[in-house]
């Protein structure tokens, strides 16, 4: 019953996605928009409605929220 729900937030950083303690070429967008459990995989849009990334996870409660940028998604195709 909560379809098409929107939240606002800011992009607060572009962070390297580290795996096994090593930096990779993949970056994550850090955002203040909350990413609640079950809402990962949703779109992260700018004020004009352009897709910036796909929400991935949150850490430290909902204080640190991350999304994979659209460039990463394009590389999968």
Residue pairs with C-beta under 8 A, 6 or more apart in sequence:
7 33
7 34
8 33
9 31
9 32
9 33
9 34
9 65
10 31
10 32
10 33
11 29
11 30
11 31
11 52
12 30
12 31
12 32
13 29
13 30
14 27
14 28
14 29
14 30
14 69
15 27
15 28
15 29
15 30
15 66
16 23
16 24
16 26
16 27
16 28
17 24
17 26
17 27
17 28
18 24
26 68
26 72
27 69
27 72
28 56
28 66
28 67
28 68
28 69
29 44
29 52
29 53
29 66
29 67
29 68
29 69
30 64
30 65
30 66
31 44
31 55
31 65
31 66
31 67
32 65
33 44
33 55
33 65
34 58
34 62
34 65
35 42
35 55
35 56
35 57
35 58
35 62
35 65
35 66
35 67
36 58
36 62
39 55
40 55
40 56
40 57
41 54
41 55
42 54
42 55
43 51
43 53
43 54
43 55
44 51
44 52
44 53
44 54
44 55
44 67
45 51
45 52
46 52
51 70
52 67
52 69
52 70
53 67
53 68
53 69
53 70
53 72
53 73
54 67
54 68
54 70
54 73
55 65
55 66
55 67
56 66
56 67
56 68
57 65
57 66
58 64
58 65
58 66
59 65
59 66
